[in-house]
Amino acid sequence: MKTFVAKADVFEKIKDETYYIFPGTTVTTCLLTLENGTKVLGINYGAIDPERHDWEQGRLNAYENAFEKIWELEGYLLREKLTTQKSEGN
């Protein structure tokens, strides 16, 4: 059994991505939907000065924020599996 979660493992779990920019703001959200239907939200608050805001960078940062959350969840799940396996003597 693997003892780590690779970036590729997280990418495989993602089945859809949806972005939303709140009107009149630089706040961008990214909703990633995983293969089991779980939804994970990432947020980028954007530049203080809206005229200097890079919209593509906002999308990327929101995606990365959601991606990191998934990575944490996958790490937790792997630790649970390893702990259960160890306690069962396998």
Sequence and secondary structure as in RCSB ss.txt:
>XXXX:A:sequence
MKTFVAKADVFEKIKDETYYIFPGTTVTTCLLTLENGTKVLGINYGAIDPERHDWEQGRLNAYENAFEKIWELEG
YLLREKLTTQKSEGN
>XXXX:A:secstr
   S  HHHHHHHEEEEEEEE TTS  EEEEEEETTS EEEEEE   SSGGG  HHHHHHHHHHHHHHHHHHHHH
HHHHHHHHHHHHTT 
